Amino acid sequence: MTPSNLTFYHAPQSRSSVALTLLEELRAPFELKLINIKAGEQRQPDYLAINPLGKVPALAHQGKIITEQVAIFLYLADLFPEAQLAPALTDPSRGEYLRWMVYYAACYEPAMVDKFMQREPASPSVSVYSDEYSMLETILSPLRERPYLLGDEISAADILWGSSFAWGLAFDMVPRLPVLTSYVDRICSRPSALKVQKQDAIWAVQHQAKADGQ
């Protein structure tokens, strides 16, 4: 049975764009709720009841709310097994898949925030990501040997990482290495990613106009 009653809360050109791309990859039926962060809708009571942190994305399903990008990725990829974007629980690659999913939130995001804020990382003994070079080398290592993180087939982990690396390249937050740029091209040239990029651009203009009072 195809899961239904999914509601996805999305702000264009934000972290939720990556999760929207995953929904497109999964061909999942869902109701879209746009949040205009340019107009501050993420801080209004209605949305704070969904996510008290005022962040996107958020997902509602069967009366429950799921927040945190990685949690949403894990939930959705398992919810639609026919798309084959997540290894099954008994698949030997399941552990590696989970590793790269959690590594994104636990190591990559903190490193990028420190870099954006021009902060030195904590000492290696307490830093969650050691140092920026080691963090990037760890995730790029498998991509020097194969097209996707788990091998020859794409997974939800690649949708997450490829789209996030694209943002990193756009803002000069990660080095423009051939292994990284070719990986981003493979992910971001997919129809799902191109569709979200095009629609996001339209929504972003509309949201800015609303925020400007036009």
C-alpha positions as CSV (number, residue, x, y, z in Angstrom):
1,M,0.0,0.0,0.0
2,T,1.3,3.5,-0.9
3,P,1.7,5.6,2.2
4,S,-0.6,8.7,2.2
5,N,-1.5,11.6,4.4
6,L,2.0,13.1,4.2
7,T,2.3,16.8,4.7
8,F,5.6,18.5,4.0
9,Y,6.5,22.0,5.3
10,H,8.9,23.7,3.0
11,A,10.6,27.0,2.5
12,P,12.2,27.5,-1.0
13,Q,15.9,27.7,-1.3
14,S,16.5,26.4,2.2
15,R,17.6,23.1,3.8
16,S,14.1,21.7,3.1
17,S,14.8,21.9,-0.6
18,V,16.9,18.8,-0.3
19,A,14.1,16.9,1.4
20,L,11.7,18.0,-1.3
21,T,14.1,16.6,-3.8
22,L,14.0,13.3,-2.0
23,L,10.2,13.3,-2.1
24,E,10.4,13.8,-5.9
25,E,12.9,10.9,-6.2
26,L,10.5,8.7,-4.2
27,R,7.5,9.9,-6.3
28,A,5.7,10.1,-3.0
29,P,2.2,11.6,-2.7
30,F,2.2,14.5,-0.3
31,E,0.5,17.8,0.6
32,L,2.8,20.8,0.4
33,K,2.7,23.6,2.9
34,L,4.9,26.5,1.9
35,I,6.5,28.6,4.7
36,N,7.5,32.1,3.8
37,I,10.6,32.6,5.9
38,K,11.2,36.0,4.2
39,A,8.0,37.1,5.8
40,G,8.8,35.5,9.1
41,E,6.1,32.8,8.9
42,Q,8.4,30.3,10.5
43,R,8.1,32.3,13.7
44,Q,4.4,32.5,13.8
45,P,2.4,30.4,16.4
46,D,0.9,28.1,13.8
47,Y,4.3,26.9,12.6
48,L,6.0,27.0,16.0
49,A,3.3,24.4,17.0
50,I,4.8,22.2,14.3
51,N,8.5,22.9,15.1
52,P,9.2,25.0,18.2
53,L,12.6,25.9,16.7
54,G,11.0,27.6,13.7
55,K,13.1,25.5,11.3
56,V,12.3,23.7,8.1
57,P,11.8,21.0,6.9
58,A,9.1,19.4,8.9
59,L,6.9,16.4,8.0
60,A,3.5,15.3,9.3
61,H,2.4,11.7,8.9
62,Q,-0.4,9.8,10.6
63,G,-0.8,12.4,13.4
64,K,2.9,12.6,14.2
65,I,5.5,15.3,13.4
66,I,9.0,14.6,12.2
67,T,11.6,17.3,12.2
68,E,15.3,17.3,11.6
69,Q,16.4,16.8,8.0
70,V,18.2,13.5,8.5
71,A,15.3,12.0,10.5
72,I,13.0,13.0,7.6
73,F,15.3,11.4,5.1
74,L,15.5,8.1,7.0
75,Y,11.8,8.1,7.6
76,L,10.8,8.7,4.0
77,A,13.3,6.4,2.4
78,D,12.1,3.5,4.6
79,L,8.5,4.5,4.1
80,F,8.8,4.0,0.3
81,P,11.0,0.8,0.0
82,E,9.9,0.3,-3.7
83,A,12.1,3.3,-4.6
84,Q,15.1,1.4,-3.4
85,L,16.8,4.5,-1.9
86,A,17.5,2.9,1.5
87,P,19.1,-0.5,2.2
88,A,16.9,-2.9,4.0
89,L,17.5,-3.6,7.7
90,T,19.1,-6.9,6.7
91,D,21.3,-5.5,3.9
92,P,25.0,-5.5,4.8
93,S,25.3,-1.9,3.5
94,R,22.6,-0.6,6.0
95,G,25.2,0.3,8.6
96,E,27.3,2.3,6.2
97,Y,24.2,4.1,4.9
98,L,23.2,5.1,8.4
99,R,26.8,6.2,9.1
100,W,26.8,8.7,6.2
101,M,23.4,10.0,7.1
102,V,24.3,10.7,10.7
103,Y,27.8,12.0,9.7
104,Y,26.1,14.8,7.8
105,A,24.3,16.1,10.8
106,A,26.9,15.3,13.4
107,C,30.1,16.4,11.6
108,Y,29.5,18.2,8.3
109,E,26.9,20.7,9.5
110,P,28.8,21.7,12.6
111,A,32.0,22.2,10.6
112,M,30.2,24.4,8.0
113,V,28.6,26.5,10.8
114,D,32.0,27.0,12.4
115,K,33.5,28.0,9.0
116,F,30.6,30.4,8.2
117,M,30.9,32.0,11.6
118,Q,34.7,32.2,11.1
119,R,35.2,30.3,14.4
120,E,38.1,28.0,15.1
121,P,36.9,24.4,15.8
122,A,37.1,23.1,19.3
123,S,40.2,21.1,20.2
124,P,40.4,17.7,18.6
125,S,39.7,16.0,21.9
126,V,36.2,17.5,22.1
127,S,35.4,18.6,18.5
128,V,32.6,16.5,17.0
129,Y,34.3,16.7,13.6
130,S,38.0,16.7,14.5
131,D,39.0,19.3,11.9
132,E,37.6,20.4,8.5
133,Y,40.2,18.6,6.4
134,S,39.7,15.3,8.2
135,M,36.0,15.6,8.1
136,L,35.9,16.2,4.3
137,E,38.4,13.6,3.5
138,T,36.4,11.0,5.4
139,I,33.3,11.6,3.3
140,L,35.1,12.0,0.0
141,S,37.2,8.9,0.4
142,P,34.5,6.4,-0.8
143,L,33.6,8.8,-3.7
144,R,37.1,8.5,-5.1
145,E,36.5,4.8,-5.7
146,R,32.8,4.7,-6.7
147,P,30.1,7.0,-8.1
148,Y,27.9,6.9,-5.0
149,L,28.5,6.6,-1.3
150,L,27.3,2.9,-1.2
151,G,28.6,1.8,-4.6
152,D,27.2,1.9,-8.1
153,E,23.6,2.6,-7.0
154,I,22.3,5.9,-5.7
155,S,20.7,6.1,-2.2
156,A,19.0,8.7,-0.2
157,A,22.3,9.5,1.4
158,D,23.5,10.7,-2.0
159,I,20.5,13.0,-2.4
160,L,21.3,14.5,1.0
161,W,25.1,14.9,0.4
162,G,25.0,15.9,-3.2
163,S,22.5,18.7,-2.8
164,S,24.3,19.9,0.4
165,F,27.7,19.9,-1.3
166,A,26.1,22.0,-4.1
167,W,25.3,24.6,-1.5
168,G,28.8,24.4,-0.1
169,L,30.3,25.0,-3.5
170,A,27.9,27.8,-4.3
171,F,29.1,29.7,-1.2
172,D,32.8,28.6,-1.4
173,M,32.4,26.6,1.8
174,V,34.0,23.5,0.4
175,P,37.0,23.2,-2.0
176,R,36.2,22.8,-5.7
177,L,37.8,19.4,-6.0
178,P,37.1,17.2,-9.1
179,V,35.8,14.4,-7.0
180,L,33.4,16.7,-5.3
181,T,32.2,18.7,-8.3
182,S,31.6,15.6,-10.4
183,Y,29.6,14.1,-7.6
184,V,27.5,17.2,-7.2
185,D,26.9,17.2,-11.0
186,R,25.6,13.6,-10.9
187,I,23.1,14.4,-8.1
188,C,22.0,17.9,-9.1
189,S,21.5,17.1,-12.8
190,R,18.8,14.5,-11.9
191,P,15.2,15.4,-12.9
192,S,14.1,15.6,-9.3
193,A,16.8,18.2,-8.4
194,L,16.2,20.3,-11.5
195,K,12.4,20.3,-10.9
196,V,12.9,21.5,-7.3
197,Q,15.5,24.2,-8.3
198,K,13.1,25.6,-10.9
199,Q,10.0,25.6,-8.7
200,D,12.0,27.0,-5.7
201,A,13.1,29.9,-7.8
202,I,9.5,30.8,-8.6
203,W,8.4,30.5,-5.0
204,A,11.3,32.5,-3.8
205,V,10.3,35.5,-6.0
206,Q,6.7,35.2,-4.8
207,H,7.7,35.0,-1.2
208,Q,10.1,38.0,-1.5
209,A,7.3,40.0,-3.1
210,K,4.9,39.2,-0.3
211,A,7.6,40.1,2.3
212,D,8.1,43.4,0.5
213,G,4.4,44.1,0.7
214,Q,3.8,43.9,-3.1
